Amino acid sequence: MAGIVTYVKESFDELKNNVSWPTWAEAQNLTVIVAVFSIIFSLVIWGLDIYFSELITGDLFKSATYKEYFESGFFGVLRIVWFVILTGVIFYGLSSFLNKNKN
């Protein structure tokens, strides 16, 4: 038991005396950066989820024309752009992977 108490005391001493803490302004800036990247990352994951769920269910290749997507407004256009980018990234990744394994 004494070992645990000593460990906790030394840990607090380490945090108090040896750790360099950021200033309040630095902490705020870093918090904003983390929040922005978290939002971007969650949007990417959301897009991947939609892409793969529509790919699996077959909704990705339904007979909807590009005209219907464009008429549905911003999100319809965003959907087309997102699917084109994701498909390109997936094929680029697959080709890079396959080319690495050739050698």
Phi, psi and omega in degrees: 000322181296328179295322180291317179298317178297318179300314181295317178298316180293326178295315178296320177298318178298314180295324184284320190254331189250346181271134175265112182272146177288158175289169181298319180294318178297319180297320178295315179298317179295325177295319178296317179299315180297319180296316180297312180293329176294319178294315179299314181296320179294324177293321177295315179297320177298315179297318177297320179298314179297314182302308184287328177292322178286329176293318182290317183280347180091000180289341182294327185249027176295170188281017179295135180269164177298329179300319179296321178294316181294325179288340180279001173097201187302316184290332174293315177294318178300322178297316179298312181299316181298316181292322178295315180296312181297319179297317177297317180295318180296314180292323177296317178296318178296317180293322177296318180296315181292324179290326177294322183281348177291320186285000000 
